[in-house]
Amino acid sequence: MKSGSKSPSPKQSAKKAKAEKLTTKAKPAKPAKPGKPSFLDRIASFVVPANASGLARVPAKLAANEQAAALLGLGYPHLLVTVDEPVVELPDYEAYKRHYRGAVVVPRGLPPIMHAVARAGSAAEALDEAVVSPPKATLGEAALDALRFGGRDIVTIVEALFGAAPTAAAFVDALVAASVQDLNGGKYENYGYAIVYSLGWMLWRLPADVRAKHRTQLAGVLDRLRGAGELWRTGQALDVILGGRAGVERSGRGFNGELFLGELAWADDDPEWVASMVTTKLHDLRPADREMFDIQLAVVGGPKVLAALRGATDRFQKDQRKSIEAQLALCVP
């Protein structure tokens, strides 16, 4: 130290350390192990649907490459990513579940019922009854049964088996045909709202005119439910996916008056508000809050939100680590 210079005070030292910590918080993506394909390599064989309306949603310079941009635009991680990989032959049902449940991509060659095992566990039985086994052979019947016994995983599984366009049409038709009593506290109350959220993402996988048609149909369902009085869960979900920021603020799910992080991705009509809300929530987030990491927040909120998410990965629970790495791999470093 030069003669006459003053050493920093403890307060100044603490400030400097805090600043350095903040600037180095964002962790670079882990490089792939030698001989192991990266996530971007693995998704290269995913077939992007032609004319999907979501392909134009991704902000410039956000995605790592064109295929990554396509997946982000289609709603990843809210879809089942089937790729050209060999099926791992495992000796028993429980081992199979442990290997594939929570997988970020799934081999295209999985038997249909194992798509359910990979994503939904016990919901496999519901899919077996609704789709695979006769006499319920039509997609419309599958949609109705899934509303009662399945959930959002069932929707993505059926989409992987039949495609986005017929699946969306079947589930929208099922909601249109359902009575107010069945949707408001009746036999579809338990899973109707989860299917609505899945449909919201699936509509980005459709051409713009088809997406607009289904949104109009769903708005009609919402109007019927509003006319019956207070919205229950299915009606609230419809308000969220259709109403932009206003719908999220009216009907978004949350805890103790605070919206869950993932709900903010539906407010795509106000990206600045989303960016402000996400960065504020991430500042005070703890793993115990059990929030779900969702890269769609960056698709809506832009680079500022992407940087905030990168810097907050340790504020989510450890069991999300593999999913977080995959989601961030789709974005520029």
C-alpha positions in Angstrom: 0.0 0.0 0.0 1.3 3.4 -0.9 2.4 5.7 1.9 -0.4 8.0 3.1 -3.2 6.0 1.3 -6.2 5.0 3.5 -7.4 1.4 3.7 -11.1 1.0 2.9 -13.5 0.9 5.8 -15.4 -2.4 6.6 -18.5 -0.8 5.2 -16.8 0.1 1.9 -15.3 -3.4 1.7 -18.7 -5.0 2.2 -20.2 -2.8 -0.5 -17.4 -3.7 -3.0 -17.8 -7.4 -2.3 -21.6 -7.2 -2.8 -21.2 -5.5 -6.1 -18.6 -8.0 -7.3 -21.0 -10.8 -6.3 -23.9 -9.4 -8.3 -21.8 -8.9 -11.4 -20.5 -12.5 -11.3 -23.7 -14.1 -10.2 -24.9 -15.3 -13.6 -23.4 -18.7 -14.2 -22.3 -19.8 -17.7 -24.1 -22.8 -19.1 -22.2 -26.1 -18.4 -20.4 -27.4 -21.5 -21.5 -30.8 -22.7 -19.4 -33.7 -21.5 -17.0 -35.2 -24.1 -18.8 -37.6 -26.3 -22.2 -36.5 -25.0 -24.4 -34.4 -27.3 -25.5 -31.0 -26.1 -29.1 -30.1 -25.6 -29.0 -28.1 -28.8 -27.7 -31.1 -30.7 -30.4 -33.3 -29.2 -33.3 -31.1 -30.3 -32.0 -30.8 -33.9 -34.3 -33.7 -35.0 -37.5 -32.1 -33.5 -39.9 -31.5 -36.3 -41.1 -27.8 -36.2 -44.7 -27.5 -37.3 -45.1 -25.4 -40.5 -47.0 -22.1 -40.3 -47.1 -22.1 -36.5 -48.1 -18.7 -35.2 -45.6 -18.8 -32.4 -42.6 -18.9 -34.6 -42.6 -15.0 -34.8 -42.8 -14.4 -31.1 -39.2 -14.7 -30.0 -37.3 -11.4 -29.5 -34.3 -10.8 -31.8 -31.0 -12.1 -30.5 -32.6 -14.1 -27.7 -32.3 -17.6 -29.0 -29.1 -19.6 -29.5 -30.0 -20.7 -33.1 -33.0 -21.1 -35.4 -34.1 -24.4 -34.0 -33.9 -23.0 -30.4 -35.9 -20.0 -31.5 -38.6 -22.3 -33.0 -38.9 -24.3 -29.7 -39.1 -21.1 -27.7 -41.8 -19.7 -30.0 -43.8 -22.9 -29.8 -43.9 -22.6 -26.0 -41.1 -24.8 -24.7 -41.0 -26.1 -21.9 -44.8 -26.5 -22.3 -44.7 -29.2 -24.9 -43.4 -32.8 -25.3 -40.2 -32.7 -27.4 -40.0 -35.9 -29.3 -36.6 -36.5 -31.0 -34.8 -39.2 -33.0 -33.1 -41.0 -30.1 -33.0 -44.7 -29.3 -35.4 -45.9 -26.6 -33.6 -47.0 -23.5 -34.8 -50.6 -22.7 -35.2 -50.8 -18.9 -36.1 -53.9 -17.1 -39.2 -52.9 -15.2 -42.0 -50.3 -15.0 -40.5 -48.4 -12.0 -37.1 -48.1 -13.6 -38.7 -46.9 -16.8 -40.6 -44.2 -14.9 -37.5 -43.1 -13.0 -35.5 -42.7 -16.3 -38.1 -40.8 -18.4 -40.2 -38.8 -15.9 -39.1 -35.2 -16.1 -37.0 -35.8 -19.2 -36.4 -32.7 -21.2 -36.8 -34.6 -24.5 -38.4 -38.0 -25.2 -37.5 -40.5 -27.9 -40.0 -40.5 -30.7 -40.2 -44.2 -30.6 -41.6 -44.5 -27.1 -44.8 -46.7 -27.1 -47.8 -44.4 -26.6 -48.5 -45.5 -23.1 -44.9 -44.8 -22.1 -45.3 -41.1 -23.2 -47.8 -41.0 -20.3 -45.3 -42.7 -17.9 -42.7 -40.2 -18.9 -44.8 -37.2 -18.2 -47.7 -38.1 -15.9 -46.9 -41.2 -13.9 -50.3 -42.5 -12.7 -52.1 -40.5 -15.5 -51.0 -43.3 -17.8 -54.1 -45.2 -16.8 -56.3 -42.3 -17.8 -54.6 -42.1 -21.2 -55.0 -45.8 -21.7 -58.7 -45.6 -21.0 -59.1 -42.4 -23.0 -57.0 -42.9 -26.1 -55.3 -46.3 -26.5 -58.0 -48.8 -25.6 -61.3 -49.3 -27.4 -64.1 -48.4 -27.4 -63.0 -44.8 -26.7 -61.2 -44.5 -30.1 -62.0 -41.0 -31.1 -60.0 -37.9 -30.1 -63.2 -36.1 -29.0 -64.0 -38.9 -26.5 -60.4 -38.8 -25.3 -60.7 -35.1 -24.7 -63.8 -35.5 -22.6 -62.3 -38.3 -20.5 -59.0 -36.3 -20.1 -61.0 -33.4 -18.7 -62.2 -35.7 -16.0 -59.3 -37.9 -15.2 -56.2 -36.3 -16.7 -54.5 -32.9 -16.6 -52.2 -30.8 -18.5 -49.7 -33.7 -19.1 -52.5 -35.6 -20.8 -53.0 -32.8 -23.3 -49.3 -32.7 -24.3 -49.2 -36.5 -24.6 -52.3 -36.6 -26.8 -50.7 -33.8 -28.9 -47.5 -35.8 -29.3 -49.6 -38.8 -30.5 -52.0 -37.0 -32.8 -50.6 -33.5 -33.6 -51.4 -30.0 -32.4 -54.3 -29.1 -34.8 -56.6 -32.1 -34.1 -55.8 -32.1 -30.4 -56.5 -28.4 -29.9 -59.8 -28.8 -31.9 -60.9 -31.8 -29.8 -60.2 -30.1 -26.5 -61.7 -26.8 -27.5 -64.8 -28.6 -28.7 -65.0 -30.5 -25.4 -64.9 -27.2 -23.4 -67.5 -25.6 -25.7 -69.8 -28.6 -25.2 -69.4 -28.8 -21.5 -72.1 -27.4 -19.3 -71.5 -24.5 -16.9 -72.4 -26.8 -14.1 -69.7 -29.3 -15.1 -67.0 -26.6 -15.5 -68.0 -24.7 -12.3 -67.4 -27.1 -9.5 -68.7 -30.1 -11.4 -67.0 -33.2 -12.9 -64.5 -31.1 -14.9 -63.5 -28.8 -12.2 -60.4 -30.7 -11.1 -58.6 -30.7 -14.4 -60.5 -28.3 -16.7 -58.3 -25.4 -15.6 -55.0 -27.3 -16.2 -56.2 -28.3 -19.7 -56.9 -24.6 -20.4 -53.4 -23.6 -19.5 -52.0 -26.3 -21.8 -54.3 -25.2 -24.6 -53.0 -21.7 -24.2 -49.5 -22.8 -25.2 -50.6 -25.3 -27.8 -52.4 -22.5 -29.7 -49.0 -21.1 -30.6 -48.3 -24.3 -32.5 -51.2 -23.6 -34.9 -51.5 -21.2 -37.9 -52.6 -17.7 -36.9 -56.1 -18.0 -38.3 -56.8 -21.3 -36.5 -55.4 -19.9 -33.3 -57.7 -16.9 -33.6 -60.7 -19.2 -34.3 -60.0 -21.3 -31.1 -59.5 -18.2 -29.0 -62.9 -16.9 -30.1 -64.5 -20.2 -29.2 -62.8 -20.2 -25.8 -63.9 -16.6 -25.2 -67.4 -17.8 -25.7 -66.9 -20.4 -23.0 -65.6 -17.7 -20.7 -68.6 -15.4 -21.4 -70.9 -18.3 -20.5 -69.1 -18.9 -17.2 -69.1 -15.2 -16.4 -72.8 -15.0 -17.0 -73.3 -17.7 -14.4 -71.7 -15.6 -11.7 -68.3 -15.9 -10.0 -65.6 -17.6 -12.0 -64.3 -20.9 -10.8 -60.9 -22.3 -11.7 -61.6 -23.2 -15.3 -63.1 -19.7 -16.0 -60.2 -18.0 -14.2 -57.7 -20.0 -16.4 -59.5 -18.9 -19.5 -59.4 -15.2 -18.3 -55.6 -15.6 -17.8 -54.8 -17.1 -21.2 -57.1 -14.8 -23.1 -57.0 -11.5 -21.2 -53.4 -10.4 -21.3 -52.2 -8.4 -18.3 -55.7 -7.5 -17.2 -56.7 -11.2 -17.2 -53.6 -12.1 -15.2 -54.2 -9.4 -12.6 -57.9 -10.4 -12.3 -57.6 -14.1 -12.3 -54.0 -15.2 -12.0 -53.1 -17.9 -9.5 -51.0 -16.9 -6.6 -50.3 -17.1 -2.9 -50.9 -14.5 -0.2 -52.0 -12.0 -2.8 -48.8 -12.5 -4.9 -49.0 -13.9 -8.4 -47.0 -17.0 -9.1 -44.1 -16.3 -11.4 -45.3 -18.4 -14.3 -48.6 -16.6 -14.5 -46.7 -13.5 -15.7 -45.9 -15.2 -19.0 -49.5 -14.8 -20.1 -49.3 -10.9 -20.0 -47.6 -10.8 -23.4 -49.5 -7.5 -24.3 -47.3 -5.6 -21.7 -43.7 -6.9 -21.9 -42.4 -3.9 -19.8 -44.7 -4.8 -16.9 -43.7 -8.5 -17.1 -40.0 -7.5 -17.0 -40.6 -5.3 -14.0 -42.6 -7.9 -12.1 -40.3 -10.8 -12.9 -37.1 -8.9 -11.8 -38.8 -7.8 -8.6 -40.0 -11.3 -7.7 -36.7 -12.9 -8.5 -34.9 -10.4 -6.1 -36.6 -11.9 -3.1 -37.2 -15.5 -4.3 -36.1 -18.4 -2.2 -36.1 -22.1 -3.1 -38.7 -22.7 -0.4 -41.2 -20.6 -2.4 -41.3 -23.6 -4.9 -41.7 -21.4 -7.9 -41.2 -23.0 -11.3 -38.5 -21.7 -13.7 -40.0 -20.8 -17.0 -38.0 -19.4 -20.0 -41.2 -18.2 -21.5 -40.9 -15.2 -19.1 -37.8 -14.2 -21.1 -39.6 -14.7 -24.4 -42.2 -12.1 -23.2 -40.0 -9.8 -21.1 -36.8 -9.9 -23.3 -33.1 -9.8 -22.6 -33.5 -8.1 -19.2 -35.6 -11.0 -17.9 -33.2 -13.5 -19.4 -30.3 -12.0 -17.5 -32.3 -11.9 -14.3 -33.3 -15.6 -14.7 -29.6 -16.6 -15.4 -28.6 -14.8 -12.2 -31.3 -16.4 -10.1 -31.0 -20.1 -10.9 -29.9 -21.0 -7.4 -33.2 -19.5 -6.1 -35.2 -22.4 -7.5 -35.4 -25.9 -6.1 -32.6 -28.3 -7.0 -34.9 -30.8 -8.7 -35.4 -28.3 -11.5 -31.7 -28.1 -12.3 -31.8 -30.3 -15.4 -34.8 -28.5 -16.8 -33.3 -25.1 -16.1 -30.1 -26.0 -17.9 -32.1 -27.2 -20.9 -34.2 -24.0 -21.0 -31.2 -21.7 -20.8 -29.3 -23.7 -23.4 -31.9 -22.4 -25.9 -30.9 -18.8 -25.3 -27.8 -16.8 -26.2 -25.1 -17.0 -23.5 
